[in-house]
Amino acid sequence: MQFMRLKPWIDKSKIDFEWLSDNPNAVSFLEEPDNWFNINWNMLSGNPNAFHILNNYPDKINWFYLSANTSNDVVQTILEKNTAKIDWSRLSSNSSAIKLIEENLDKIDWDYLSANKNAIHILEQNKEKISWTYLSKNPNTLHLLEQNPDKICWSFLSANTHPKAIKLLENNLDKINWSCLCMNPSAINIIEANPHKIKWEQLCVNENALHILEKNQDKIVWKFLSLNSGIFEYDYQKIKQRMVILREELIASFYHYDRLEHFNSLNACSLEDFFGCHS
């Protein structure tokens, strides 16, 4: 279970629960009684940390969003058992669903697959089907892009998190798509060096840009910020409380009468001997 809370400077009243429902760090917050009925089940269906909720409420699942859910539990427990409900275009982008993809290549959307970071072996075996536009944002295909620089789509490369892609972008500032770049968590140095180029809507989803956003709260678009995993921090008080409960449960389990009787049979001593209780 997550134990997360909103950072102190985040105004809860401005949070958009539709977008928040897709935020991987928001699950424990959404499970709080005051927030539960604000959940957007379409967006939650794509949340990789919401498997335990989705598994308990299968009637609320949106299969379009679930098909792109990268949780291994979602893929193995729900999607693999309900292949007729899968949206195959969405699944083609799912980096955790390679087994399903390999078993259903005739259903694959090659545009979306070209952006799938774990599908490189499939793409290399089917180069004629590659979408170079989508491939340009795939962090595991820099070797292919370097071999085919004329096929690079600079807008999509602007969203590529690989260090080599960032270096390419630094050397080609005139080719950058700043809307895409502002969402790129690996490009924060380029963003900070070019504040006049910032696209604030897109920056709001960048998990590494919270320090910029905190200083420019008047420019925040709150529905997009609601999607940003960086708006949450660990709630150490709740973690501490949970650890106390676990400790008490562990102690209670250890000292349960049946367990002590088991020790008694092993050690051929009475409970009185075990506790050192002698008259």
C-alpha positions in Angstrom: 0.0 0.0 0.0 1.2 3.5 -0.8 1.3 6.1 1.9 1.4 9.4 0.0 0.1 12.9 0.7 -0.1 16.1 -1.4 2.9 18.4 -1.0 2.1 21.3 1.4 2.0 23.9 -1.4 -0.5 21.9 -3.5 -4.0 23.4 -3.2 -6.4 20.4 -2.8 -9.4 22.5 -3.8 -7.8 23.0 -7.3 -7.1 19.4 -7.9 -8.9 17.8 -10.9 -10.0 14.3 -9.8 -10.5 13.1 -13.3 -6.8 13.6 -14.1 -5.7 12.7 -10.6 -7.3 9.2 -11.0 -4.5 8.4 -13.5 -1.7 9.6 -11.2 0.3 6.6 -10.0 1.1 8.3 -6.7 -2.5 9.3 -6.0 -4.0 5.8 -5.2 -3.9 6.0 -1.4 -5.2 9.5 -1.5 -8.0 8.5 -3.8 -8.9 5.6 -1.4 -9.5 8.1 1.4 -13.3 8.2 2.3 -13.6 11.9 1.3 -12.1 11.2 -2.1 -13.4 7.8 -3.1 -16.5 9.0 -4.9 -14.5 11.5 -6.9 -12.6 8.7 -8.7 -12.9 8.7 -12.5 -12.9 5.0 -13.3 -11.9 5.5 -17.0 -8.7 7.2 -15.9 -8.2 4.9 -13.0 -8.2 2.0 -15.4 -4.9 3.2 -16.8 -3.3 3.7 -13.4 -0.5 1.1 -12.8 -0.8 1.3 -9.1 -4.6 0.7 -8.9 -4.6 -3.0 -9.6 -6.1 -4.0 -6.2 -9.0 -1.6 -6.8 -9.6 -2.6 -10.4 -9.5 -6.2 -9.5 -12.2 -5.7 -6.9 -14.4 -3.6 -9.2 -14.2 -5.3 -12.6 -17.6 -3.9 -13.7 -16.1 -0.4 -13.6 -13.1 -1.1 -15.8 -12.7 0.8 -19.0 -10.9 -1.6 -21.3 -9.5 1.0 -23.7 -7.5 2.6 -20.8 -6.8 -0.7 -19.1 -5.1 -2.0 -22.3 -2.3 0.5 -21.8 -1.9 -0.2 -18.1 1.7 -1.2 -17.5 1.1 -3.0 -14.2 2.3 -6.6 -14.5 -0.6 -7.7 -12.2 -3.1 -6.0 -14.6 -1.5 -7.6 -17.6 -1.2 -11.1 -16.2 -4.4 -11.3 -14.0 -6.9 -9.3 -16.1 -5.8 -8.6 -19.7 -4.4 -12.1 -20.4 -7.6 -13.6 -19.2 -9.8 -11.2 -21.2 -8.2 -10.9 -24.6 -11.5 -10.4 -26.4 -11.9 -7.1 -24.5 -8.4 -5.7 -25.3 -7.9 -2.6 -27.4 -5.0 -3.8 -29.4 -3.8 -0.4 -30.5 -3.5 0.7 -26.9 -1.9 -2.6 -25.9 0.7 -2.2 -28.6 2.2 0.6 -26.6 2.2 -1.4 -23.4 5.7 -2.2 -22.3 4.6 -4.8 -19.9 2.5 -6.8 -22.4 5.2 -8.1 -24.7 4.1 -11.7 -24.3 0.6 -10.8 -25.4 1.9 -8.8 -28.3 4.2 -11.6 -29.5 1.3 -14.0 -29.5 -0.9 -11.6 -31.5 1.3 -9.9 -34.1 -1.6 -9.9 -36.6 -3.5 -7.5 -34.3 -0.7 -5.1 -33.6 -0.8 -1.3 -34.3 2.8 -0.8 -35.6 2.7 3.0 -34.9 2.1 2.4 -31.2 4.4 -0.6 -31.1 7.2 1.6 -32.5 7.1 3.6 -29.3 7.1 0.5 -27.1 10.4 0.5 -25.2 10.4 -3.3 -24.7 9.5 -4.2 -28.3 12.9 -3.5 -29.9 13.5 -7.2 -30.9 10.1 -7.2 -32.7 10.8 -3.9 -34.5 14.2 -5.0 -35.6 12.7 -8.1 -37.2 10.1 -6.0 -38.9 11.9 -2.8 -40.0 9.6 -2.3 -42.9 6.7 -1.8 -40.5 8.4 0.7 -38.2 6.9 4.1 -37.8 9.9 6.4 -37.6 7.7 9.1 -36.1 6.8 7.1 -33.1 10.2 5.4 -32.9 11.8 8.8 -32.4 10.4 9.0 -28.9 11.4 5.4 -28.0 14.3 5.6 -25.4 15.6 2.2 -26.5 16.0 2.8 -30.2 18.8 5.4 -30.3 21.0 3.0 -32.2 18.4 2.8 -35.0 17.9 6.6 -35.0 21.6 7.2 -35.2 21.8 4.9 -38.2 18.9 6.8 -39.8 19.2 10.4 -38.9 17.2 11.5 -41.9 14.2 9.6 -40.5 14.2 11.3 -37.1 11.0 13.1 -36.2 12.2 16.0 -34.0 8.9 16.6 -32.4 8.8 13.1 -31.1 12.5 13.1 -30.3 11.8 16.0 -28.1 9.9 13.6 -25.8 12.7 11.0 -25.8 14.2 10.5 -22.3 17.5 8.8 -23.4 20.7 10.7 -22.6 21.8 10.5 -26.2 18.5 12.0 -27.4 18.9 14.8 -24.9 22.4 15.5 -26.3 21.0 15.6 -29.8 18.4 18.1 -28.7 21.0 20.3 -26.9 22.9 20.4 -30.2 19.8 21.2 -32.3 17.7 23.7 -30.3 16.2 25.0 -33.5 14.6 21.7 -34.2 13.0 21.2 -30.7 9.2 21.0 -30.3 9.0 22.9 -27.0 5.5 21.5 -26.1 6.9 18.0 -26.2 10.2 18.9 -24.5 8.4 20.6 -21.6 6.9 17.2 -20.7 10.3 15.4 -20.9 11.6 14.7 -17.3 15.1 14.2 -18.7 15.2 17.6 -20.4 14.9 19.8 -17.3 18.4 21.4 -17.9 17.4 22.5 -21.4 14.1 23.8 -20.1 15.7 25.8 -17.3 18.2 27.3 -19.8 15.4 28.5 -22.0 12.6 29.8 -19.7 11.2 32.0 -22.5 10.3 28.8 -24.4 8.4 27.1 -21.6 4.9 25.8 -22.5 3.3 25.8 -19.1 0.4 23.4 -19.7 2.9 20.7 -20.8 5.4 21.6 -18.0 2.7 20.9 -15.5 2.9 17.1 -16.1 6.7 17.1 -15.8 7.6 15.3 -12.6 11.1 16.9 -12.5 9.7 20.5 -12.9 8.0 20.9 -9.5 10.6 23.4 -8.3 9.8 25.6 -11.3 6.0 25.2 -10.9 6.1 26.0 -7.2 7.8 29.3 -8.0 5.3 30.1 -10.8 2.0 29.0 -9.3 0.1 31.6 -11.3 1.0 29.8 -14.5 -0.2 26.4 -13.3 -2.9 24.5 -15.2 -4.3 22.5 -12.4 -5.9 19.7 -14.4 -2.6 18.8 -15.9 -0.7 19.3 -12.6 -3.1 16.7 -11.1 -1.5 14.1 -13.4 2.0 14.9 -12.1 3.3 12.2 -9.8 5.6 14.8 -8.2 2.8 16.6 -6.4 2.8 13.8 -3.8 5.3 13.0 -1.1 5.6 10.2 1.4 3.4 10.5 4.4 5.9 9.4 7.1 3.3 9.8 9.9 1.0 7.2 8.3 3.9 5.0 7.5 5.0 5.1 11.2 1.4 4.4 12.3 1.2 1.4 10.0 4.6 0.1 11.2 3.3 0.2 14.8 0.2 -1.8 13.8 2.3 -4.3 11.9 4.6 -4.6 14.9 1.7 -5.3 17.2 0.2 -7.9 14.8 3.6 -9.6 14.6 4.0 -9.7 18.3 0.4 -11.0 18.8 1.0 -13.7 16.2 4.4 -14.7 17.7 2.9 -15.0 21.2 -0.3 -16.7 20.1 -1.2 -19.6 22.5 -1.1 -22.2 19.7 2.4 -21.1 18.6 3.7 -21.2 22.2 2.2 -24.7 22.5 4.1 -25.7 19.4 7.3 -24.4 21.0 6.3 -26.3 24.1 6.1 -29.6 22.1 9.4 -28.9 20.5 11.2 -28.0 23.6 9.3 -30.3 26.1 8.7 -27.4 28.5 5.6 -25.9 29.9 4.3 -22.4 29.2 5.3 -21.6 32.7 8.9 -22.7 32.0 8.8 -20.7 28.7 7.9 -17.5 30.5 10.1 -18.3 33.5 7.1 -18.3 35.8 7.9 -20.4 38.8 6.4 -20.3 42.3 
